[in-house]
Amino acid sequence: MMQVMQRFGGAMFTPVLFFTFSGLIIAITIMLTNPAIVGGLADPDAFWYKFWMTVQNGGWTIFNQMELIFVVALPIGLAKNAPARAAIESLLIYLTFNYFVGSILQFWGPTFGVDYSVDISGGGYGTGLDMIAGIKTLDTNILGAIAIAAVSVWIHNKFFDKKLPDWLGVFQGSTLVGLMGFLIMLPLALVTCFVWPGVQNGIASLQGFMVSSGTVGIFVYNFLNRLLIPTGLHHFIWMPFLYGPAAVDEGLVKYWLTHLSEFAASTKPLKELFPEGAFMMFGTEKVFAPIGIAAAFYLTAKPEKKKRVLSILIPVVLTAILTGTTEPFEFTFLFVAPILFVIYALISATMNTLMYVMGVSGNFNSGLIDWVTQNWLPLFQNHWQTYLTQIVIGLIFVVIYFAVFKFLIVKFNYATPGREADHEETKLIRKEDYKNSKQGAAGAKVGITGTFTDLAANYLEALGGRDNIEDVTNCATRLRVTVYDQTLLASDAEFKMGGAHGVVRNGKAIQVIVGLSVPQVREEFEKLLKIS
């Protein structure tokens, strides 16, 4: 079950990557059409305004069609073979499902407590209905899309390779998958019409419950969101809030961007305007924590290794601060001192909760680039005091991160970067270091040449070879692999010598920490798997 959930979480991350770019485009165009920033250029009749509104409408694509994006993207990451065919099958099955749901509600809507006759041309929020690819249907949001995509992948994996008699050969492959999907979707649509309106009522009350749960609920949310990173299950904490209806119908990211101009024009406190921001604060540790923790690593490193430590920490710290991708940084200490990671999660949850209590709210789930474009610049005029509070608290916690980590590292002599034994090289290992250390090593056959193909070959060998790989997918920084026999795997040290930042082992579910180049490495990895 754990490896299934890990693969599922990794597959979901692919479409999520599109949201960052789209959110950036929307935030920039909102600023460029804000009268308080550009003055008369924001006149609706001006060419400037019309041009940037055209660009903005393009930026909304992923948010307005995210159900379809997830339905197509998930099979690419989850299908055991022919992922391109699985993607189009999933889209067909999802559309069929919604046509069934729409027709059932059209004829028997009152039976399910749904008023199908309501006009949703101006938006379906609050009605329980939505328009998906021109189909008026129940608003199952991203949860429905993910569920149907999962069912579609199951159908694909079970029936795509099924051999039929020759006289039925025309129905093999994708046709059979589509046929089975058609048959399954009709009863599933009926069940959905019975069950989902009740789920919608529960979701509608969830926002008030989470807000009324106070600081304890906010703390637990932020703590688990950080603590579960090594398992890859943290996606299941934040995704229902940011892109699903756990807090607001359309997801917090879209809600924030939709109301950004309104928030910018208001002088009311951001916490009052956007109380749901409590669930978007987990980017604060991505900006402030790396500064304090990296300083602790540097000052506790052995003098002769300080320069090497800097060369490791600067790129991963900048990556975390600017883009919000923290895993390369976090894995510099997760495996050598897991208790430090727990302390890190506790401090981060405390900082996020305190900031929210002090009035900080907004879209702070990512790095500094998004902070500036989606918060500080468009809202600075009326909310600069809030951001000053955020920076002050953040800097205080930089000191707390530094002091706590420095104390624990020295007290318990943790082998953080720069404190390894004298005969051990400070990671990350360079190409020449790796080649030298691998000379004569047992089982070593491949050296790093700096290409994605070579890295993929190193990981494949360390994972026990082609015959030991059951399936592979990835998330933002990790290659997620299911193996047949975990006893064939190399040691963590050999993975690191092959270029990995670390390895997470959970039975047959293995995560190789690659970094931001993981999509390219996975592509080369899959090519190697296909070589006969």
C-alpha positions in Angstrom: 0.0 0.0 0.0 2.8 2.4 0.9 4.6 2.0 -2.5 1.3 2.5 -4.3 0.7 5.7 -2.4 4.2 6.9 -3.1 3.9 6.2 -6.8 0.5 8.0 -6.8 2.0 11.0 -5.1 4.8 11.2 -7.5 2.5 11.0 -10.5 0.4 13.8 -9.1 3.4 16.1 -8.9 3.8 16.3 -12.7 0.7 18.5 -13.3 1.4 20.5 -10.2 4.6 21.7 -11.7 2.5 23.7 -14.3 0.8 25.7 -11.5 4.0 27.6 -10.5 4.6 29.1 -14.0 0.9 29.8 -14.5 0.6 31.5 -11.1 3.6 33.6 -11.9 2.1 34.8 -15.2 -1.3 35.6 -13.6 0.4 37.5 -10.7 2.5 39.6 -13.1 -0.4 40.5 -15.4 -2.6 41.4 -12.4 0.2 43.9 -11.3 0.4 45.3 -14.8 -3.3 45.9 -15.0 -3.6 47.4 -11.5 -4.3 51.2 -11.6 -2.4 51.7 -8.3 0.7 50.5 -10.0 0.5 51.5 -13.7 -2.0 54.4 -13.5 -3.8 55.2 -16.7 -2.4 52.3 -18.5 -5.0 50.2 -16.6 -7.8 51.8 -18.6 -9.9 48.9 -19.9 -10.0 50.6 -23.3 -6.2 50.9 -23.6 -4.1 48.6 -25.7 -1.9 47.9 -22.6 -4.8 46.6 -20.6 -6.2 44.5 -23.4 -2.9 43.0 -24.2 -2.1 41.9 -20.6 -5.6 40.7 -20.0 -5.2 38.5 -23.0 -2.0 37.1 -21.6 -3.7 36.6 -18.2 -6.5 34.6 -19.7 -4.0 32.3 -21.1 -2.4 31.9 -17.7 -5.7 30.7 -16.3 -5.7 27.7 -18.5 -4.3 25.2 -16.0 -6.6 26.5 -13.2 -9.8 26.4 -15.4 -9.0 23.0 -16.9 -7.1 21.3 -14.1 -9.5 18.3 -14.0 -8.6 17.5 -17.5 -4.9 18.1 -16.9 -4.8 15.7 -14.0 -6.9 13.1 -15.8 -4.4 13.0 -18.6 -1.2 13.4 -16.5 -1.8 10.7 -13.9 -1.8 7.8 -16.3 1.5 8.9 -17.8 3.1 8.4 -14.3 1.1 5.3 -13.3 0.4 3.2 -16.3 2.7 0.1 -16.5 3.0 0.3 -20.2 1.9 2.5 -23.2 1.4 5.6 -21.0 0.4 7.8 -24.0 -2.5 5.4 -24.8 -3.4 5.3 -21.1 -3.6 9.1 -21.1 -6.1 9.3 -23.9 -8.1 6.4 -22.6 -8.3 8.2 -19.2 -9.6 11.3 -20.9 -12.2 9.4 -22.8 -13.4 7.5 -19.7 -13.5 10.7 -17.6 -15.7 12.5 -20.2 -17.9 9.4 -20.5 -18.3 9.5 -16.7 -19.4 13.1 -16.7 -21.8 12.6 -19.6 -23.4 9.9 -17.5 -23.6 12.0 -14.4 -25.0 15.0 -16.3 -27.7 12.9 -17.9 -28.7 11.2 -14.6 -29.0 14.6 -12.9 -30.9 16.0 -15.9 -33.6 13.4 -15.6 -33.6 12.5 -11.9 -31.8 15.5 -10.2 -34.4 16.0 -7.4 -33.9 12.4 -6.4 -30.3 13.2 -5.4 -31.1 16.6 -4.0 -29.6 18.5 -6.9 -31.2 21.3 -8.8 -29.9 20.6 -12.3 -31.9 23.5 -13.9 -29.8 26.2 -12.1 -27.9 28.5 -14.5 -24.1 28.1 -14.0 -23.0 30.1 -16.9 -21.5 32.6 -14.5 -19.7 29.9 -12.5 -21.0 27.0 -10.6 -19.5 27.6 -7.2 -22.0 26.9 -4.5 -24.4 25.1 -6.8 -22.7 21.7 -6.6 -22.5 21.8 -10.4 -19.7 22.6 -12.9 -19.0 22.7 -16.6 -16.3 20.3 -17.7 -15.4 20.2 -21.4 -18.9 21.6 -22.1 -20.6 19.0 -20.0 -22.9 20.2 -17.2 -22.1 17.8 -14.4 -21.5 17.4 -10.6 -18.6 19.5 -9.3 -16.4 16.6 -8.2 -13.4 18.9 -8.6 -9.9 17.6 -8.7 -10.8 14.7 -6.4 -13.2 13.3 -8.9 -10.6 13.7 -11.7 -8.0 11.9 -9.7 -10.4 9.1 -8.7 -11.5 8.5 -12.3 -7.9 8.7 -13.6 -7.0 6.0 -11.0 -9.8 3.7 -12.1 -8.8 4.3 -15.7 -5.2 3.3 -15.0 -6.4 0.2 -13.2 -8.5 -0.7 -16.3 -5.6 0.0 -18.6 -3.1 -2.1 -16.6 -5.6 -5.0 -16.4 -7.0 -5.1 -19.9 -4.7 -3.3 -22.3 -2.5 -6.4 -23.0 -5.3 -8.9 -22.9 -5.3 -11.2 -25.9 -8.7 -11.7 -27.5 -9.7 -14.3 -30.1 -8.6 -13.3 -33.6 -12.1 -12.6 -34.7 -12.4 -10.0 -31.8 -8.9 -8.6 -32.4 -10.3 -5.2 -33.4 -11.5 -4.8 -29.8 -8.0 -5.3 -28.2 -5.8 -2.7 -26.6 -7.2 0.8 -26.1 -10.6 -0.2 -27.6 -11.1 -2.8 -24.9 -10.0 -0.4 -22.2 -12.5 2.2 -23.5 -15.2 -0.5 -23.6 -14.6 -1.6 -20.0 -14.4 2.0 -18.9 -17.8 2.7 -20.5 -19.4 -0.3 -18.7 -17.8 0.6 -15.4 -18.6 4.4 -15.5 -22.4 4.0 -15.8 -22.8 2.4 -12.3 -20.0 4.5 -10.9 -21.8 7.7 -12.1 -25.0 6.5 -10.5 -23.2 5.9 -7.2 -21.5 9.3 -7.5 -24.9 11.0 -7.9 -26.1 9.4 -4.7 -22.9 10.0 -2.6 -21.2 13.1 -3.8 -23.9 15.7 -2.9 -23.4 14.6 0.8 -19.7 14.8 0.4 -20.1 18.4 -1.0 -22.0 19.3 2.1 -19.2 17.9 4.3 -16.6 19.8 2.2 -18.6 23.0 2.6 -18.4 22.8 6.4 -14.7 21.8 6.4 -13.4 25.3 5.9 -15.2 26.6 9.0 -14.1 23.6 11.0 -10.4 24.0 10.1 -10.5 27.7 10.8 -12.4 27.2 14.1 -9.9 24.5 15.2 -7.5 27.3 15.9 -3.8 27.2 16.3 -3.6 23.5 17.2 -5.1 22.5 13.8 -2.8 24.9 11.9 0.2 23.6 13.8 -0.6 19.9 13.1 -1.2 20.7 9.5 2.1 22.4 9.0 4.0 19.9 11.1 2.8 16.9 9.1 3.3 18.7 5.9 7.0 18.9 6.6 7.5 15.7 8.6 6.1 13.5 5.8 8.5 14.7 3.1 10.8 11.7 3.4 7.9 9.4 2.7 6.6 11.5 -0.2 3.1 11.5 1.4 3.2 15.2 2.2 1.4 15.7 -1.1 -1.7 14.2 0.4 -1.6 16.9 3.2 -1.4 20.1 1.1 -2.8 19.2 -2.3 -6.5 18.9 -1.2 -6.2 22.4 0.2 -4.2 24.2 -2.5 -5.8 22.6 -5.6 -8.8 20.8 -4.2 -11.9 21.8 -2.3 -10.8 21.1 1.2 -10.9 24.8 2.2 -12.6 26.5 -0.8 -14.4 25.0 -3.7 -11.9 26.0 -6.4 -8.8 25.4 -4.3 -6.8 28.0 -2.4 -4.3 28.8 -5.2 -7.0 29.7 -7.7 -9.0 31.5 -5.0 -6.1 33.6 -4.0 -5.2 34.6 -7.6 -8.9 35.3 -8.5 -9.3 37.7 -5.5 -5.8 39.2 -5.7 -6.9 42.6 -7.0 -9.7 42.7 -4.4 -7.2 42.0 -1.6 -4.8 44.5 -3.0 -7.4 47.3 -3.0 -8.7 46.5 0.5 -7.2 48.0 3.7 -8.7 45.2 5.9 -6.1 42.8 7.5 -5.1 40.0 5.2 -5.9 37.5 7.9 -9.5 38.8 7.8 -9.7 38.9 4.0 -8.1 35.4 3.6 -8.3 33.3 6.8 -7.6 30.2 4.7 -4.1 31.5 4.3 -3.2 29.4 7.4 -2.9 26.4 5.0 -0.6 28.2 2.6 2.1 29.3 5.0 4.4 26.3 4.6 6.7 28.1 2.2 8.0 30.3 5.1 10.4 27.5 6.2 11.5 27.2 2.6 12.9 30.7 2.8 14.0 31.2 6.4 15.0 27.8 7.6 17.8 27.1 5.0 19.6 30.3 6.0 19.8 29.4 9.7 20.5 25.7 9.3 23.1 26.3 6.6 24.9 28.8 8.9 24.9 26.1 11.6 26.4 23.6 9.2 29.1 25.9 8.1 30.2 27.1 11.6 30.2 23.5 12.9 32.2 22.1 10.0 35.8 21.2 10.3 38.0 24.2 9.3 39.6 22.3 6.4 36.1 21.4 5.0 34.4 24.8 5.3 35.1 25.8 1.7 33.7 22.5 0.5 30.6 22.9 2.7 30.0 26.3 1.1 30.2 24.9 -2.4 27.5 22.3 -1.4 25.2 24.6 0.6 25.0 27.7 -1.5 23.3 26.2 -4.6 20.8 24.1 -2.5 20.0 27.0 -0.2 19.4 29.3 -3.1 17.2 26.7 -4.8 15.1 26.4 -1.7 14.8 30.1 -1.1 14.1 31.2 -4.6 11.9 28.3 -5.9 10.7 26.6 -2.8 12.3 23.2 -3.7 13.8 22.2 -0.4 14.4 18.5 -0.8 18.1 18.8 -2.0 18.8 20.9 1.1 16.8 18.8 3.5 18.5 15.6 2.4 21.9 17.0 3.4 20.9 16.2 7.0 17.9 13.9 7.0 19.8 10.7 6.7 22.7 11.5 9.0 20.5 12.8 11.8 16.8 12.1 11.4 16.1 13.7 14.8 17.2 17.0 13.3 14.5 16.7 10.7 11.9 16.2 13.3 13.2 19.3 15.2 13.1 21.1 11.9 9.5 20.2 11.3 8.5 21.3 14.8 10.3 24.7 14.5 8.8 25.2 11.1 5.2 24.5 12.2 5.7 26.8 15.2 7.0 29.6 12.9 4.1 29.2 10.4 1.5 29.2 13.2 3.0 32.2 14.9 3.1 34.2 11.7 -0.6 33.4 11.0 -1.6 34.4 14.6 0.3 37.7 14.1 -1.8 38.4 11.0 0.3 37.1 8.1 -1.7 35.4 5.4 -1.4 34.9 1.6 0.0 32.5 -0.9 3.3 31.6 0.8 3.5 27.9 -0.2 6.5 28.3 -2.4 9.8 30.3 -2.7 10.8 33.9 -2.7 10.0 34.4 -6.4 6.3 33.6 -5.8 6.3 35.6 -2.6 7.4 38.7 -4.5 5.2 38.3 -7.5 2.0 37.0 -5.9 2.1 38.8 -2.5 4.6 41.5 -1.8 4.5 43.6 -5.1 0.7 43.5 -5.8 -0.3 44.0 -2.2 2.5 46.1 -0.7 0.7 49.4 -0.8 -2.0 48.5 1.7 -0.4 45.6 3.4 3.3 46.4 3.9 2.9 46.2 7.7 1.9 42.5 7.4 5.0 41.7 5.3 7.2 43.6 7.7 5.8 41.4 10.5 6.5 38.3 8.4 10.1 39.3 7.7 10.8 40.2 11.4 9.4 36.9 12.6 11.2 35.0 9.9 14.6 36.5 10.8 14.0 35.7 14.5 13.4 32.1 13.5 16.5 32.1 11.4 18.4 32.7 14.6 16.3 30.0 16.4 17.1 27.4 13.6 20.7 28.3 13.8 21.0 28.1 17.6 19.1 24.9 17.9 20.9 23.1 15.1 24.3 24.3 16.2 23.7 23.2 19.8 22.4 19.7 18.7 25.1 19.1 16.1 27.9 19.9 18.6 26.1 18.2 21.6 25.5 14.9 19.8 28.4 15.2 17.3 26.1 14.6 14.2 28.0 14.0 11.0 26.4 16.9 9.1 28.2 18.3 6.0 31.8 19.1 6.9 31.8 16.9 10.0 32.4 13.6 8.4 35.2 11.4 9.5 38.6 12.5 8.1 38.7 9.7 5.6 35.2 10.6 4.2 34.7 13.2 1.6 32.1 15.9 2.2 29.1 15.2 -0.1 28.1 16.1 -2.7 30.8 14.1 -4.4 32.4 15.6 -7.5 32.9 13.6 -10.7 36.6 13.2 -10.2 36.2 12.2 -6.6 33.6 9.6 -7.6 35.8 8.1 -10.3 38.8 7.9 -8.0 36.9 6.4 -5.1 35.2 3.8 -7.4 38.5 2.4 -8.7 38.6 -1.2 -7.4 35.3 -0.9 -5.6 33.2 -4.1 -5.7 30.5 -4.1 -8.3 31.5 -0.8 -9.7 31.1 -0.6 -13.5 29.9 2.9 -14.3 31.4 6.3 -13.6 29.8 9.7 -13.7 30.5 11.7 -16.8 28.0 14.4 -16.0 25.2 13.3 -18.4 21.7 12.2 -17.5 22.4 8.8 -19.2 25.3 8.1 -17.0 23.4 9.0 -13.8 20.5 6.8 -14.9 23.0 4.0 -15.5 24.5 4.4 -12.1 21.1 4.3 -10.4 20.0 1.3 -12.5 23.0 -0.7 -11.5 22.7 0.3 -7.8 19.0 -0.8 -7.9 20.0 -4.3 -8.9 19.8 -4.0 -12.7 17.1 -4.0 -15.3 15.5 -7.3 -14.3 14.9 -6.0 -10.7 12.8 -3.0 -11.8 9.0 -3.4 -11.6 8.1 0.2 -12.4 9.4 3.8 -12.1 8.0 7.3 -11.7 9.2 10.5 -10.2 8.2 13.6 -8.2 10.0 17.0 -8.1 13.4 15.7 -7.0 13.1 11.9 -6.5 13.2 8.9 -8.7 10.6 6.5 -7.3 11.2 2.9 -8.2 9.5 -0.3 -7.2 11.9 -3.3 -7.3 11.2 -7.0 -7.2 14.0 -7.8 -4.7 15.3 -5.2 -2.3 18.1 -7.4 -1.2 19.8 -6.7 -4.6 20.2 -3.0 -3.9 23.6 -1.4 -3.3 24.4 0.5 -0.1 23.5 4.1 0.4 27.1 5.0 0.0 27.2 3.5 -3.5 24.1 5.4 -4.5 25.7 8.6 -3.3 28.9 7.8 -5.2 26.7 7.4 -8.3 25.5 11.0 -7.9 22.4 10.6 -5.6 21.8 12.9 -2.6 20.4 10.0 -0.7 18.1 7.0 -0.7 14.8 6.3 1.0 13.9 2.6 1.4 10.5 1.3 2.3 10.4 -2.4 1.4 10.3 -2.6 -2.3 9.4 1.1 -2.7 12.7 2.9 -3.2 13.2 6.7 -3.7 16.5 7.9 -5.1 17.1 11.5 -4.3 18.3 13.0 -7.6 17.5 16.7 -7.6 15.8 19.0 -10.0 17.1 17.0 -13.0 15.0 14.0 -12.1 12.6 14.2 -15.1 15.6 14.0 -17.5 17.2 11.2 -15.5 14.0 9.2 -15.4 13.6 9.5 -19.2 17.1 8.1 -19.7 16.4 5.5 -17.0 13.4 4.2 -18.9 15.4 4.1 -22.1 17.9 1.8 -20.4 15.1 -0.4 -19.2 13.9 -0.9 -22.8 17.3 -2.0 -24.1 17.2 -5.7 -24.7 
